[in-house]
Amino acid sequence: MKRLSWVKMLPLFVIMLGVIITGCGANTGTSQSSATSNQQADSAQTVSVEHVFGTTAIPVHPKRIASYNLEDILLSLQAPLVLGVSVGENYYLEDRLKAQNASILNMDSGLANLEAFAEAQPDLIVASATIDRTTYDQLSLIAPTIVYDREDWKTSIVKIGKALDLEDQAQQVIADHNTQVQQAKKEITKAVGSKATIAFVRTTSKDIRLYLPGYKDREGKELPGYAGMLYNDLGLLPMPLVSQLHTENPDKQNVNLSTEVLPEVTADYVFVTSGSAGGTSEDLQKDQSQFAELQKSPIWQALPAVQHKHLYTVNAKYWISTGPIADQFKIKDAVQKLTSPS
């Protein structure tokens, strides 16, 4: 009978104990409870965001973001990435993605592997405008998805920063970029003057490409292109052939250079890269082998930049990419190459 009485009294004892514990811990638990409530409120609240494919309601302060081909911008904003895409081997952002413990997909399988996006359990997906509407619809079934143009990163980072409530960070990234550009221009002008001409060339196992200061997209919008930083930000002068081809091909960011036209590469300084941002080590080896053969040719040896030892090789992993981090590397390369003694 006594055991039965104790059992009957147990619920009342538990209630009283709970009251005592709650009273004793009321002050210490307030901040934790408030923080939890704020997180729950954030996940429940949404904000409407305009992007390339329309308007989408996304969570306020998303905590788990998956990215497709906008990793450079999102890493610059210190956004909470849980998944990103790597372009080929030895990608310039891979270490940063790993440091953030984000899952990494190879570009070749990124969009095909929608399961990986689902497994990452994102509360938001931010994707490059290189995707089509069908892929966008598939990603939207996993999580709210917003899409931006990665080619014009200075415009896109402001829009993404606003969508993620990271506007201050976005403006700081742009301010830091502008500061780096201004300092680089001073150093470069001091080293080579204001009238030196420049060209950016990319060689592969298939062809030679000359990159232009920018190009217009289908809607007529001016985009900087991969070499745009040299001409537009650093203000270096394009050689005559670059200016001519840019006028003749306003919708192209690069043109094929035949061996017959190659002697017209009269720039005082030439930046050259082999391969692409993607590809395997084997692909890069083929591209570099082809470039090695090109360098032996009399036409190449006759180029003014080659004769004056003003030809500089640079890394395609970030030169054939866009974003604030890629531009940081490009600017550092430009300063290091153009201000070092020949």
Stockholm file with secondary structure:
# STOCKHOLM 1.0

chainA/1-342         MKRLSWVKMLPLFVIMLGVIITGCGANTGTSQSSATSNQQADSAQTVSVEHVFGTTAIPVHPKRIASYNLEDILLSLQAPLVLGVSVGENYYLEDRLKAQNASILNMDSGLANLEAFAEAQPDLIVASATIDRTTYDQLSLIAPTIVYDREDWKTSIVKIGKALDLEDQAQQVIADHNTQVQQAKKEITKAVGSKATIAFVRTTSKDIRLYLPGYKDREGKELPGYAGMLYNDLGLLPMPLVSQLHTENPDKQNVNLSTEVLPEVTADYVFVTSGSAGGTSEDLQKDQSQFAELQKSPIWQALPAVQHKHLYTVNAKYWISTGPIADQFKIKDAVQKLTSPS
#=GR chainA/1-342 SS CHHHHHHHHHHHHHHHHHHHHHHHTHHHHHHHHHHHHHHHHHHHCEEEEEETTEEEEEESSCSCEEEESCHHHHHHTTCCEEEEEECSTTCTTHHHHHHTTCEEEEHHHHTTCHHHHHHTCCSEEEEETTSCHHHHHHHHHHSCEEEECSSSHHHHHHHHHHHTTCHHHHHHHHHHHHHHHHHHHHHHHHHHCSSCEEEEEEECSSCEEEECSCEECTTCCEECCTTHIIIIISCCEECHHHHHHHHHCTTCSEEECCTTTGGGCCCSEEEEEESCSSSCHHHHHHHHHHHHHHHTSHHHHTSHHHHTTCEEECCHHHHTCCSHHHHHHHHHHHHHHHHSCC
#=GC SS_cons         CHHHHHHHHHHHHHHHHHHHHHHHTHHHHHHHHHHHHHHHHHHHCEEEEEETTEEEEEESSCSCEEEESCHHHHHHTTCCEEEEEECSTTCTTHHHHHHTTCEEEEHHHHTTCHHHHHHTCCSEEEEETTSCHHHHHHHHHHSCEEEECSSSHHHHHHHHHHHTTCHHHHHHHHHHHHHHHHHHHHHHHHHHCSSCEEEEEEECSSCEEEECSCEECTTCCEECCTTHIIIIISCCEECHHHHHHHHHCTTCSEEECCTTTGGGCCCSEEEEEESCSSSCHHHHHHHHHHHHHHHTSHHHHTSHHHHTTCEEECCHHHHTCCSHHHHHHHHHHHHHHHHSCC
//
